[in-house]
């Protein structure tokens, strides 16, 4: 069964037990099979998908006087 690139849908080539996109070598596709096993660089600790922000209640009445 042939495998296709998830980004450009080009037929992938098998190299060292990995499937690579031939268009990646020429800079035409962003799919890189070597980076698949690494966790995302923007991963939040403890599985949180939200960015950090202060959730404490703040009273703005004292600032308006």
C-alpha positions as CSV (number, residue, x, y, z in Angstrom):
1,X,0.0,0.0,0.0
2,X,1.4,3.4,-1.0
3,X,1.7,6.1,1.6
4,X,1.1,9.8,0.8
5,X,2.3,13.0,2.4
6,X,-0.2,14.5,4.7
7,X,0.7,18.0,3.5
8,X,1.2,17.9,-0.2
9,X,-0.3,14.4,-1.0
10,X,2.7,13.3,-2.9
11,X,3.7,9.7,-2.9
12,X,6.3,9.1,-0.1
13,X,9.5,7.2,-0.3
14,X,10.8,4.7,2.3
15,X,14.2,5.5,3.8
16,X,15.6,3.8,6.9
17,X,12.2,2.6,8.0
18,X,10.7,6.1,7.7
19,X,8.6,7.5,4.9
20,X,9.8,10.8,3.7
21,X,8.3,13.3,1.3
22,X,10.6,13.8,-1.7
23,X,9.4,17.4,-2.1
24,X,10.8,18.2,1.4
25,X,14.4,17.9,0.2
26,X,13.8,20.7,-2.3
27,X,11.9,22.9,0.1
28,X,8.6,22.5,-1.6
29,X,6.9,20.7,1.3
30,X,7.1,21.2,5.1
31,X,6.5,17.5,6.1
32,X,9.6,16.2,7.9
33,X,9.3,12.5,9.1
34,X,12.3,13.0,11.4
35,X,10.3,15.4,13.6
36,X,7.2,13.2,14.0
37,X,8.4,11.4,17.2
38,X,9.4,14.6,19.0
39,X,6.8,16.3,21.2
40,X,5.6,19.7,19.9
41,X,7.8,22.6,20.9
42,X,4.9,24.7,22.1
43,X,3.6,21.9,24.4
44,X,2.3,23.2,27.8
45,X,3.3,21.3,31.0
46,X,0.7,19.0,32.5
47,X,-1.2,18.8,29.3
48,X,-2.7,22.3,29.5
49,X,-3.6,23.6,26.0
50,X,-4.3,27.2,27.3
51,X,-1.7,29.9,27.5
52,X,-0.9,31.2,30.9
53,X,-2.9,34.1,32.3
54,X,-3.9,35.4,35.7
55,X,-7.3,34.0,36.7
56,X,-7.5,35.9,40.1
57,X,-10.5,38.2,40.5
58,X,-9.4,41.8,40.2
59,X,-11.4,44.7,41.6
60,X,-11.2,47.7,39.2
61,X,-13.3,50.0,41.4
62,X,-10.3,51.0,43.5
63,X,-8.4,52.1,40.5
64,X,-11.1,54.4,39.1
65,X,-11.1,56.7,42.1
